[in-house]
Amino acid sequence: FAQLTDLTEFVTAATVPNGAYVAAKLTLDYSNADIVLEGSDGNPVSADPYDSDGNPLDGTIDLEVRLDNRNHLVIAPGVPALLTLDFNLDATHEVDLSTSPARVTVEPVLVAEANPDETKPHRIRGTLVSVDEEAMSFRIAVRPSRHKYSRDLGTLTVYTGDETVFEVNGTTATGADGFGLLAASQPGTAVVAKGNVDLTAKTFRATEVYAGTSVPGGDRDGLVGVVVGRDAEGLTVRGGTLDRSLGALYLNQDVTVTWTDETTVTRELDPNGAYTVDDVSVGQRVAVLGTYSEDGGTPVFQATHIRMLVTRIAGEVVGKDEGELRLDLEHIEGRSPDRFDFSGTGATAGDDADPNDYQVNTGGLALPDLDVGAPVRVFGFVTPFGAAPPDFDALTVADYSNATARLRVQWERTSEAELTADADGLTLDLTDAGRLHHVFRGGIATELEPEPAPTVIPENPDRGVFAVHQRGGPTRVYHDYASFADYLAGQMEAGRHVAFVSGLGSFDVEGQVFTARKIFVRLR
């Protein structure tokens, strides 16, 4: 689940009986749970799950979510239908790193919507069924979450176009040439497609397609993660997902990646570029194919192919010149910059990347009017190792000052007052708030202040996603704010307390007003 914060995964395209569905249920099995957290030093820490009563959690939990009366999921002959299930990690888990092993208190929360989030890229994994060369489309048998062997979960048609980038068995091409590579593959070939959903047509259109040995976990082991350090002989990849050719999956291991003169290197979105291992630097997100082993307990990955992936950085603007932005970095692929060793990234030691003054080459990009302190998110590629400055080459730069914001507020278990709910919105009382009371824009955290009291108002009172979860009961989802507020106010009048609030919308920093199109409340 932690890999899907900025990505939606297709999990099934199976046949569902006709009807109007009002609820969904998901079963989570914690009996063999392998929970790994990032410790304060950046290293992985094992954790044990407990239920909300403090008992060890070693069985299954059933989660139920109900859709409101105006937004049932309707299944009818010949009419595609989509349902998004959002397993809310923030609301579900409370983490205590002070114990050994660490302790995770679990109260799972599930939110459902009858349509997916168009703003997030989508990924589908599975095996090739057939191709239609005239339509430049193919059908894939869905195999979600790296299930190498699985029961039939249905098929889905994937549409491609002239701009779709293909990598098949290590060979890259675009458009019709790339589709020809896929068309030459045998049914049953492993395929991964990334792209977007057209909600009007209910179709999936791919921007990237990988097949055959280019798919991690196919005929070769695969590793996806971010480079946190390197030298002339190896890369250190952290936060990696390891797909074994035998079907096993390991998470959050630091892995040393080595290479030979035969190792090939490519870069996402540039099928014709010529790259070497020297182009892979600290901070770069990579997908590596090859062979995994353990040398005296130390994970080692012998790479036959390294693919540099589009990398996400976020921070606040500290300076701006023509063709350049300078950032105070907050995250590289969601990780704090102090987890990275930037030694050797510069042409000289004095040129090594400085996360407090990270130089981004923006080239000819048309940049928004950015003020110092503006939160920005940048997608692109890290400058080749030993070649900084600049430290990063931008593909896109997004100013998040007035963009989509995420609200996260958690209260202590002993809190006496958390919020008030009325027809106008929610007014938050931060007196007993926990450590998490922030708004995140592009991965940049803004701490909420007690005064003026932060408020949460609906963007559209008649159309949104407003959910309340209470312990021992289903998650109630409303699409009009008034019904949501009435139910929440009634629960609080009956003596229930709020443990957690999250929201999705926009944020006015000066007035501490959060305008939400989605609100989620978890009751104690």
BELFEN-V185706 format. One record per pair of residues at least 6 apart in sequence whose ideal C-beta (glycine too) atoms are under 6 Angstrom apart, sorted by the first residue. I is the first residue (numbers start at 1). J is the second residue. Records with the same first field share a line. If there is no record, write none. Layout:
I = J  J
//
This chain:
1 = 87  89
7 = 121  123
8 = 116  120  122
9 = 123  144
10 = 124
11 = 144
12 = 142  153  154
13 = 142  154  156
14 = 153  154
16 = 75
18 = 75
19 = 75
20 = 72  74
21 = 73
22 = 67  72
23 = 64  66
24 = 65  112
25 = 62  64
26 = 63  110
27 = 60  62
28 = 61  108
29 = 60
30 = 49  57
31 = 58  59
33 = 49
35 = 47  104
36 = 44  251  252
37 = 45  47  102
39 = 45
42 = 339
44 = 252
45 = 102
46 = 101
47 = 101  102  104
48 = 101
49 = 57  104  106
50 = 56  57  105
51 = 57
52 = 107
57 = 106
61 = 108
63 = 108  110
64 = 474
65 = 110  112  475
66 = 474  476
67 = 477
68 = 477  478  479
70 = 479
71 = 114  479
73 = 81  83  114
75 = 81
80 = 202
82 = 115  116
84 = 113  116
85 = 112
86 = 111
87 = 110
88 = 109
90 = 408  502
91 = 109  500  522
92 = 108  109
93 = 104  106
94 = 105
95 = 104
96 = 103
109 = 469  522
110 = 475
111 = 467
113 = 465
115 = 199
116 = 197
118 = 199
121 = 194
122 = 197
123 = 194
124 = 193
125 = 143  192
126 = 140  141  142  143
127 = 141  188
128 = 185  187  189  191
129 = 139  141  155
130 = 139
131 = 138  183
133 = 183
136 = 160  179
137 = 157  159
138 = 158
139 = 155  157
140 = 156  158  191
141 = 155
142 = 153  154  156
143 = 150
146 = 243  249
148 = 247
158 = 193  204  206
159 = 203  205
160 = 179  206
162 = 175
164 = 206
165 = 174  208  271
166 = 173  178  181  182  209
167 = 210  214
168 = 181  182  211  212
169 = 212  213
170 = 214  305
171 = 181
172 = 271
173 = 181  271
174 = 271
182 = 211
185 = 211
189 = 211  212
190 = 215  218
191 = 211
192 = 210  215
193 = 206  209
194 = 208
195 = 205  206  207
196 = 205
197 = 204
213 = 219  220
216 = 222  243
217 = 243
220 = 245  289
221 = 244  245  291  292
222 = 243  289
223 = 240  242  288  301
224 = 241  287
225 = 237  238  239  240
226 = 239  285  333
227 = 235  237  282  284
228 = 236  238  339  340
229 = 236  282  341
234 = 256  258
235 = 257
237 = 255  257
238 = 254
240 = 253  255
242 = 250
253 = 299
255 = 299  301
256 = 300
257 = 288  301  303
258 = 302
259 = 277  303
263 = 303  304
264 = 305
265 = 275  276  277  306
266 = 307
267 = 273  275  308
268 = 309  310
278 = 384  385
279 = 384
281 = 345  382  384  385
282 = 340  342  345
283 = 332  382
284 = 308  311  382
285 = 309  311  333
286 = 306  308
287 = 307  309
288 = 303  306
289 = 304  305
290 = 301  302  303  304
291 = 302
292 = 301
293 = 300
310 = 379
312 = 333  379
313 = 332  378
314 = 330  331  377  442  443  444
315 = 327  328  329  330
316 = 328  373  375
317 = 370  372  374  376
318 = 326  328
319 = 326
320 = 370
323 = 362
325 = 360  362
326 = 357  359
327 = 358
328 = 356
329 = 337  355  358
330 = 444
331 = 443
337 = 355
342 = 352  353
345 = 352  353  388
346 = 352  388
351 = 388  389
353 = 388  391
358 = 391
359 = 389  390  391
360 = 378  392  394
361 = 390  393
362 = 394
367 = 397
368 = 399
370 = 399
374 = 399  401
375 = 400  441  442  444
376 = 397  399
377 = 398  400  442
378 = 394  397
379 = 395  396
380 = 392  393  394  395
381 = 393
382 = 392
383 = 390  391
400 = 441  442
405 = 439  441  506  507
406 = 440  504
407 = 439  502  503  514
408 = 436  438  502
409 = 437  501
410 = 434  436  500
411 = 418  432  433
412 = 432  434
415 = 432
417 = 429
418 = 429  498
419 = 426  428  498
420 = 427
421 = 485  488  489
425 = 455  456  457
426 = 456
427 = 453  455
428 = 454
430 = 437  450
437 = 448
438 = 445  447
439 = 446  507
448 = 454
452 = 512
454 = 512
455 = 513
456 = 503  514  516
457 = 515
458 = 464  481
459 = 505  515  517
461 = 481
462 = 480
464 = 517
465 = 518
466 = 478  481  484  519
467 = 475  477  520
468 = 476  488  521
469 = 475  522
470 = 523
478 = 484
488 = 521
496 = 523
497 = 524
498 = 521
499 = 522  524
500 = 522
501 = 521
502 = 520
503 = 514  516  519
504 = 518
505 = 515  516  517
506 = 515
507 = 514
//
